[in-house]
Amino acid sequence: MADVDSQFLRGLFDEEGSLHTAGRTALYRLYGLEGLLYVGISIAPLTRVRTHLREQPWASQVVGIRIAYPADAEAAEREAVWTERPKYNVIFNGQIPPAPPDRAARLRTELALERRRLAEFESTVPESSAHLRLIARGIKAKQAKIAKLVENIENIEKAEKAEKAEKAEKIENTEAARHHAPKRSRRVGS
């Protein structure tokens, strides 16, 4: 990237007003000369884009950025990656991943994702006091969501355990009833 371009982008990222998203999750797209390079979501999209530009081997190919705020950013990200096929997205880019087999497994998958996002928040270096407040709000929201997911998983697992115990008891009662039932004798002839 040319030095002038780098200076422009650094200046853009350092503007406090552009970092405040009121807690909404943004969908961002990074473009290269040959098309879409990457699609992602973040509540601090400019900070996240800057991280990509600093850390990704394809960063020098980025020539354009587009940021949107859809109602359901996660669903919009999946749809964008699946339909637009960005060059460097790994997740969702290819076959549709199979859904986990049960609700608890789906929630555990979501929990792992939320924990990764919390780690991203916790590792973010604040650019200003406003940015620090935004990060703190994001951390608090992720911690609350993680706590709720853990609670939901525990409730589902308890319900499944109780259901299995109930089924096992019914089977046991059925077997016991068969074992203790009086045998009928057959009379042969008249």
C-alpha positions as CSV (number, residue, x, y, z in Angstrom):
1,M,0.0,0.0,0.0
2,A,1.3,3.5,-0.8
3,D,2.4,5.6,2.1
4,V,-0.3,8.2,1.4
5,D,-2.9,5.5,1.4
6,S,-1.6,4.1,4.7
7,Q,-1.6,7.6,6.2
8,F,-5.2,8.1,5.0
9,L,-6.3,4.8,6.5
10,R,-4.6,5.4,9.8
11,G,-6.3,8.8,10.1
12,L,-9.6,7.2,9.3
13,F,-9.3,4.6,12.0
14,D,-8.2,7.1,14.6
15,E,-11.4,9.2,14.3
16,E,-13.4,8.5,17.5
17,G,-16.8,9.1,16.0
18,S,-16.3,6.4,13.4
19,L,-15.5,3.8,16.1
20,H,-18.7,4.3,18.0
21,T,-21.4,1.9,16.8
22,A,-23.9,2.1,19.7
23,G,-23.3,-1.6,20.4
24,R,-24.5,-2.6,16.9
25,T,-22.6,-5.3,15.1
26,A,-21.2,-4.2,11.7
27,L,-20.7,-6.3,8.6
28,Y,-17.6,-5.3,6.8
29,R,-16.2,-6.2,3.4
30,L,-12.6,-5.8,2.3
31,Y,-12.0,-5.5,-1.5
32,G,-9.0,-6.0,-3.7
33,L,-8.4,-5.2,-7.3
34,E,-9.7,-8.6,-8.3
35,G,-12.8,-8.5,-6.1
36,L,-14.0,-9.4,-2.6
37,L,-11.2,-10.5,-0.3
38,Y,-12.8,-10.9,3.1
39,V,-16.2,-10.5,4.9
40,G,-16.4,-10.3,8.7
41,I,-18.4,-8.9,11.6
42,S,-17.4,-6.8,14.6
43,I,-18.8,-4.2,16.9
44,A,-15.6,-2.2,16.3
45,P,-15.2,-2.7,12.6
46,L,-12.5,-0.1,12.0
47,T,-10.4,-1.6,14.7
48,R,-11.0,-5.1,13.3
49,V,-10.1,-4.0,9.8
50,R,-6.9,-2.4,11.1
51,T,-6.0,-5.7,12.7
52,H,-6.5,-7.5,9.4
53,L,-4.4,-4.9,7.7
54,R,-1.6,-5.4,10.2
55,E,-1.7,-9.2,10.6
56,Q,-3.0,-10.8,7.4
57,P,-0.6,-11.8,4.6
58,W,-3.2,-10.6,2.1
59,A,-3.4,-7.1,3.7
60,S,-1.4,-5.4,0.9
61,Q,-4.2,-6.4,-1.6
62,V,-6.9,-4.4,0.2
63,V,-8.0,-1.3,-1.8
64,G,-11.5,-0.8,-0.5
65,I,-13.7,-1.2,2.5
66,R,-17.5,-1.3,2.9
67,I,-19.3,-1.3,6.2
68,A,-23.0,-2.0,6.8
69,Y,-25.1,-2.5,9.9
70,P,-27.7,-5.2,9.1
71,A,-30.3,-6.2,11.7
72,D,-28.8,-9.7,12.0
73,A,-25.1,-9.3,11.3
74,E,-24.2,-13.0,11.9
75,A,-26.8,-14.2,9.4
76,A,-25.8,-11.5,6.9
77,E,-22.1,-12.6,7.2
78,R,-23.0,-16.3,6.6
79,E,-25.1,-15.3,3.6
80,A,-22.5,-12.9,2.2
81,V,-19.7,-15.4,2.5
82,W,-21.8,-18.2,1.0
83,T,-23.1,-16.2,-2.0
84,E,-20.2,-13.7,-2.6
85,R,-17.4,-16.2,-2.0
86,P,-14.7,-13.9,-0.7
87,K,-11.2,-15.2,-1.5
88,Y,-9.8,-15.4,2.1
89,N,-12.8,-16.4,4.2
90,V,-12.4,-20.0,5.5
91,I,-15.6,-20.4,7.5
92,F,-18.8,-20.8,5.5
93,N,-16.8,-20.7,2.2
94,G,-17.5,-24.0,0.6
95,Q,-19.9,-26.6,1.7
96,I,-22.5,-25.6,4.2
97,P,-21.3,-27.0,7.5
98,P,-23.6,-29.7,9.0
99,A,-25.7,-28.5,11.9
100,P,-24.8,-30.1,15.2
101,P,-26.9,-33.1,16.1
102,D,-28.8,-31.7,19.0
103,R,-29.7,-28.4,20.7
104,A,-27.1,-28.7,23.4
105,A,-24.4,-29.3,20.8
106,R,-25.6,-26.3,18.8
107,L,-25.4,-24.1,22.0
108,R,-21.9,-25.5,22.8
109,T,-20.8,-24.5,19.3
110,E,-22.3,-21.0,19.8
111,L,-20.7,-20.8,23.2
112,A,-17.2,-21.5,21.7
113,L,-17.8,-18.8,19.2
114,E,-18.9,-16.3,21.8
115,R,-15.8,-17.1,23.9
116,R,-13.6,-16.4,20.9
117,R,-15.3,-13.1,20.4
118,L,-14.9,-12.3,24.1
119,A,-11.2,-13.0,23.8
120,E,-11.1,-10.6,20.8
121,F,-12.6,-7.9,22.9
122,E,-10.3,-8.5,25.8
123,S,-7.2,-8.3,23.6
124,T,-8.3,-5.1,21.9
125,V,-6.1,-2.1,22.7
126,P,-8.2,0.9,23.2
127,E,-7.5,4.0,21.1
128,S,-9.3,6.5,23.3
129,S,-11.5,6.7,26.4
130,A,-14.6,6.4,24.2
131,H,-13.2,3.3,22.5
132,L,-12.3,1.9,26.0
133,R,-16.0,2.4,27.0
134,L,-17.1,0.6,23.8
135,I,-14.8,-2.3,24.5
136,A,-15.9,-2.6,28.1
137,R,-19.6,-2.6,27.0
138,G,-18.8,-5.3,24.4
139,I,-17.0,-7.4,27.0
140,K,-19.9,-7.1,29.5
141,A,-22.4,-8.0,26.7
142,K,-20.4,-11.1,25.7
143,Q,-20.0,-12.2,29.3
144,A,-23.7,-12.0,29.8
145,K,-24.4,-13.9,26.6
146,I,-21.9,-16.6,27.6
147,A,-23.5,-16.9,31.1
148,K,-26.9,-17.3,29.5
149,L,-25.6,-20.0,27.0
150,V,-23.9,-21.9,29.8
151,E,-27.2,-21.8,31.8
152,N,-29.2,-23.0,28.8
153,I,-26.8,-25.8,28.1
154,E,-27.0,-26.9,31.7
155,N,-30.8,-26.8,31.7
156,I,-30.9,-28.8,28.4
157,E,-28.5,-31.4,29.8
158,K,-30.4,-31.8,33.0
159,A,-33.7,-32.2,31.1
160,E,-32.1,-34.8,28.8
161,K,-30.6,-36.7,31.8
162,A,-34.1,-36.7,33.5
163,E,-35.7,-37.8,30.3
164,K,-33.2,-40.7,30.0
165,A,-33.8,-41.7,33.6
166,E,-37.5,-41.6,33.1
167,K,-37.3,-43.9,30.0
168,A,-35.0,-46.3,31.8
169,E,-37.4,-46.4,34.7
170,K,-40.3,-47.2,32.3
171,I,-38.4,-49.9,30.7
172,E,-37.4,-51.4,34.1
173,N,-41.1,-51.2,35.3
174,T,-42.3,-52.9,32.1
175,E,-39.7,-55.7,32.5
176,A,-40.6,-56.1,36.1
177,A,-44.3,-56.3,35.3
178,R,-43.7,-59.0,32.7
179,H,-41.6,-61.0,35.1
180,H,-44.2,-60.9,37.9
181,A,-47.3,-61.5,35.7
182,P,-49.0,-64.8,36.3
183,K,-48.5,-67.3,33.6
184,R,-51.6,-68.5,31.8
185,S,-52.0,-72.2,31.5
186,R,-53.4,-73.7,28.4
187,R,-55.9,-76.4,28.6
188,V,-55.5,-79.1,26.0
189,G,-58.6,-80.9,24.8
190,S,-62.0,-80.8,26.4
